[in-house]
Structures are given as C-alpha cells and as structure tokens.
Amino acid sequence: MTENSFNWGALLPRLIHPAKVAIIEAMKWVDVPLAPRDLDLHFDEQFGVSLASYQMRSLAECGVVKKVRQRPVRGALQTLYVLSSTELAFPEHRGFNDPCQAK
C-alpha cells in the first residue's frame, strides 16, 4: 500500500454496526416477517429492542428491509419487516450499488 492510498477494507467493517449485520443474517435465515422485538428475543436480548428498532428503520430507509404490516400490541403499533431482496442485503451476488449513497 502506498503512502497516499487509503485502506477501505479496514475501514468498512468499523462503519457497519454489528447489529445490522446480525439482523440481516437472522432475517435471511428465519425468512418470515419479524418485528424488532422478535429479533431482540432471537438475539437473547443482546442488543435491546430500541437498538433493534433503530437499526431496522435504518435498513428500511436504505431499502434493505421493507415494512410488510403493522399490528396493535399493548397500545402501540408493532411493525413487521422482511428482507427486500437478497440482492440488496448481499451485493456480492451482483454489481454493488449502495442505495444509501444518494442520501
């Protein structure tokens, strides 16, 4: 590596939150609509519902997951999500085009 080049390979894993990676992997494995609470239970409450919810909304904004329905639960609305497509979640299967870059 030259003095002026930048090591993107070392930076990228530090920019992606581990919860996002875990959520995408879990949703691919489970393959049914999930709410942030469901994911939190799947991860033995390792991340917490608030963090899971935040990361799910973030992934939805990028188009990696999509809302499929909402249901009332104890006076609130619970949102269920599915992976939008494996192409967005796993770009190594096609030419990479980051949908979040436009933001």
N, C-alpha and C positions, 0 to 999 in steps of 0.2 A: 504494500500500500504506500502510495507516495505521500509526501507531507501535506499536500493540498487536498487529497481525496478524503471523503467522509465515509465512515463505516456505517452505512444504513442498516446493514444486517444486525449490528449490535444494538442499534437504537430502537428498531421496530418492536422487539419483544417488550421493551420497557415502556412503550407508549400504549400498548394494548392492555386493558385491565384484565387480570386473570379471571374475574367473574364473567366477562363477556365470552372468553374462550370456553369456560366451563358451561355456560348457558347454551351456546351454540352446539357444543358436543352433546350435551344432555338432550337437547331438543331433537337433534338428529337421531339419537339412539332411541328415545322414547317414542317419537313420531306420532304424538297426539297433542291437541291443544293444551297448553299449560298456562297457568297464572303464576305471577311471581311467588306467591305463597307456596304453590306446588313445587316450584324449583327450590325454594328455600328448604322445604322438607326433604326434597331429593338430596340436597347437599348437607343434610343433618344440621341445618340452621347455621352453617359456617359463615354465610355472607349476610344474612338478615334480610327480611322482606323489603325494607326500604332500599337497600342497595340493589337487590334483585329487580325491584320495580324500576329504579332509575336506569339500570343497565338495559332492561327490556325496552323502555321508552327510547333510549339512545339507539338501540339496534333497530327499532321500528322507524325512527327518523331517517336512518340510512337505508331502509328497505330490506334489511337482512331478515327481520321477522315482520309479521303483519298481524293486526288485530283480527280475530275471527268472530268474537262475540263478547258481550258483557252480560253479567248476571248479578242480581242483587244478593249481597251477603252481609248480614248483620248491619243493615243500614247504609252500606256503601256499595259501589259498583266494582265488581271484580272483572278484570279484563283478561281474556284468554288469547294467547298468541300461538302462531305456528311459524316455522321457517318459511320464508317467502319462496326460496328455491335453494337448492344445493349449490347452484352456480354463484349466487351472491355470498353464501356462507363459506364456500370452499372454492375460491377463484383459481386455484391451481388446475382446475378442470377446464379452464378456458382462458382467454386473454384477460388479464386483470384490468378492471375498470372500476375504481373506487367511487361508489355513489355518494359518499360523504365529501368528496373533494370539492364539489360545487358550493358548499356552504361557506 
